[in-house]
Amino acid sequence: MSSDVQECLADILVNIEHIEKFLKDLGPLELSKDDRTVFACHYALLVISEAAKRMGIQAELLCPGIPWRDIRGIGNHLRHAYDNLDSMMIWKVYQDDLPVLKTSVQQALVRMRGAGTTS
């Protein structure tokens, strides 16, 4: 397994952590009024989506049960709906999807590092 896959997993994890930091101490109403935070979360979700695309089939093998097709697809939605940044969609992803994705990615990284997979 290539270090590129490990790098993609790390990118996903870092951007989940960015979103968590951005949304700390905010609720959905505050988020809807904070264009800067919505924009920052939008970008972080785009990076997560792109990293998932780059991983290809390795994503499913390393993190089974994660809706990788949806993760890849959210990038298309965000790119094509750039004129309608949806804070409630971001909030829903933050609340419902990112915690599970974060745990799965962390576990995959631990397994890869434990197996000495760096090349």
C-alpha positions in Angstrom: 0.0 0.0 0.0 1.4 3.3 -1.0 2.3 6.2 1.3 -0.1 8.2 -1.0 -3.0 6.4 0.5 -1.7 7.1 4.0 -1.3 10.7 3.1 -4.9 10.9 1.8 -6.2 9.4 5.1 -4.1 11.9 7.0 -5.6 14.7 4.8 -9.1 13.5 5.6 -8.3 13.4 9.3 -6.7 16.9 9.3 -9.7 18.4 7.5 -12.2 16.7 9.8 -10.3 18.2 12.7 -10.4 21.6 11.0 -14.2 21.4 10.7 -14.4 20.4 14.4 -12.3 23.3 15.4 -14.3 25.7 13.1 -17.6 24.6 14.6 -16.6 24.3 18.2 -18.9 26.5 20.3 -21.3 27.1 17.4 -24.7 25.7 16.9 -26.6 25.4 13.5 -28.1 28.9 13.9 -24.8 30.6 14.6 -23.2 28.7 11.7 -25.9 29.9 9.3 -25.0 33.5 10.1 -21.2 33.0 9.8 -20.2 33.0 6.2 -16.5 32.7 6.9 -17.0 29.5 8.8 -19.4 28.1 6.3 -16.8 28.8 3.6 -14.0 27.2 5.6 -16.0 24.1 6.2 -17.0 24.0 2.5 -13.3 24.0 1.6 -12.5 21.3 4.1 -15.2 19.1 2.8 -13.9 19.5 -0.7 -10.5 18.4 0.4 -12.0 15.3 2.2 -13.9 14.5 -1.0 -10.8 14.8 -3.2 -8.7 12.7 -0.9 -11.4 10.0 -1.0 -11.3 10.1 -4.8 -7.5 9.8 -4.8 -7.7 6.7 -2.6 -9.8 4.8 -5.0 -10.7 1.3 -4.0 -8.2 1.4 -1.1 -10.8 3.5 0.8 -13.3 0.7 0.9 -10.6 -1.8 1.8 -9.2 0.2 4.6 -12.4 1.7 6.0 -15.3 -0.7 5.1 -18.8 0.4 5.9 -18.1 4.1 5.1 -20.2 5.6 2.3 -17.2 6.5 0.1 -19.4 7.1 -2.9 -21.3 9.7 -1.0 -18.1 11.3 0.3 -16.7 11.5 -3.2 -20.1 12.8 -4.5 -20.3 15.6 -1.9 -17.4 17.2 -3.6 -19.3 17.4 -6.9 -22.3 18.8 -5.1 -20.2 21.5 -3.4 -18.4 22.4 -6.6 -21.6 22.7 -8.6 -23.7 24.4 -5.9 -20.9 26.9 -5.1 -23.4 29.7 -5.3 -25.6 28.2 -2.5 -23.4 27.3 0.4 -25.8 25.3 2.6 -24.9 25.7 6.3 -27.5 23.1 7.3 -25.9 20.5 5.0 -22.6 21.2 6.6 -24.1 21.0 10.1 -25.7 17.6 9.3 -22.5 16.2 7.9 -20.6 17.5 10.9 -23.1 15.9 13.3 -24.0 12.7 11.6 -21.2 11.6 9.3 -17.8 13.0 10.3 -17.6 11.3 13.8 -17.9 7.8 12.2 -15.5 8.8 9.3 -13.0 10.1 11.8 -13.0 7.0 13.9 -12.6 4.7 10.9 -9.8 6.8 9.4 -7.9 6.9 12.7 -8.2 3.1 13.0 -6.9 2.6 9.4 -4.0 4.9 10.1 -3.1 3.0 13.3 -3.3 -0.3 11.4 -1.1 1.0 8.6 1.5 2.4 10.9 1.5 -0.8 13.0 2.1 -2.8 9.8 5.0 -0.5 8.9 3.3 0.7 5.7 5.2 3.8 4.6 6.2 3.1 1.0 
